[in-house]
């Protein structure tokens, strides 16, 4: 199960993998630098819409599954 700590780590790792600075990712995703810093730290109250925009700027997407494993949003694995 994903939590904001895990999402923050993913954002940081993917950003670094792409060679982006935090300010560059902020500009690419349409959010402020402070938001990127807070997401990477795992801020539990980060706005989901902005988190999705950051993930999209990294080329990532969220997938939502029912408890039975059926994907109801996003691409199936």
C-alpha positions in Angstrom: 0.0 0.0 0.0 1.3 3.4 -0.9 1.7 6.1 1.6 3.2 9.6 1.3 6.6 8.6 2.6 6.8 6.0 -0.2 5.5 8.4 -2.8 8.0 11.0 -1.7 10.9 8.5 -2.1 9.6 7.6 -5.5 9.4 11.2 -6.6 12.9 11.9 -5.3 14.4 8.8 -6.8 12.8 9.4 -10.2 13.7 13.1 -10.2 17.3 12.2 -9.6 17.3 9.4 -12.2 16.1 12.0 -14.7 18.9 14.4 -13.6 16.4 17.1 -12.5 16.8 19.6 -9.7 13.8 20.2 -7.4 13.2 23.6 -9.0 13.2 22.1 -12.5 10.7 19.5 -11.5 8.5 22.1 -9.9 8.5 24.2 -13.1 7.8 21.1 -15.2 4.8 20.1 -13.1 3.4 23.6 -12.4 3.9 23.5 -8.7 6.1 25.5 -6.4 9.6 24.4 -5.2 8.3 24.2 -1.6 5.7 21.7 -2.7 8.3 19.4 -4.2 10.4 19.6 -1.1 7.4 18.7 1.1 6.3 15.8 -1.2 9.8 14.4 -1.1 9.7 14.6 2.7 6.5 12.7 2.7 4.1 15.4 3.8 0.9 13.5 4.6 -1.4 16.4 3.6 -0.1 17.1 0.1 -2.8 17.9 -2.4 -3.5 14.8 -4.5 -4.0 16.7 -7.7 -0.6 18.4 -7.4 1.0 15.0 -6.5 -0.4 13.5 -9.7 0.9 16.5 -11.7 4.4 15.9 -10.3 4.2 12.2 -11.0 3.0 12.9 -14.6 6.0 15.3 -15.1 8.2 12.4 -14.1 6.5 10.1 -16.6 4.9 8.1 -13.8 1.2 7.4 -13.1 -0.9 6.1 -10.3 -2.9 2.9 -10.5 -6.0 2.2 -8.5 -6.9 -1.4 -7.8 -9.9 -3.0 -6.1 -9.1 -5.4 -3.3 -9.5 -8.3 -5.7 -6.6 -6.8 -7.8 -8.7 -5.5 -10.7 -7.4 -2.2 -12.0 -10.1 0.4 -12.1 -7.9 3.4 -12.9 -4.5 3.6 -14.6 -3.0 0.9 -16.8 -3.1 -2.7 -15.9 0.2 -4.3 -15.0 
